[in-house]
Amino acid sequence: MKIKKHKDKIYFLCPGCNQEHVIDKTWEFNGDLEKPTISPSILVSGYRFGEGNEQIPFRCHSFIIDGMIRFMSDCTHDLAGKTVELLKYNDQEI
């Protein structure tokens, strides 16, 4: 399964950020746990801690369509501008 649902939350593993992202019921979800489509786009941003406890800004902006995650070019990770398959929860742990 590529999407986990719990109450009104939807969870997925982001291969760009190497972490789980969560959205709520304000997004539209097609209900398919294997080939999910979620709209509109998903934007996750904030700060990570680098060496010496410095705060480093990050941004992950994506679309999920038919089980694929399309990263927008404004992402700050290595998958910016690329489209990859969503990770499965039972195959991959981040």
Buried (B, 14 or more C-beta within 10 A) or exposed (E): BBBBEEEEEBEBBBBBBEEEBEBEEEEEBBEEBEBBBBEEEBEBEEEEEEEEEEEEEBBBBBBBBEBBBBBBEEBBBEBBEBEEEBBBBEEEEE
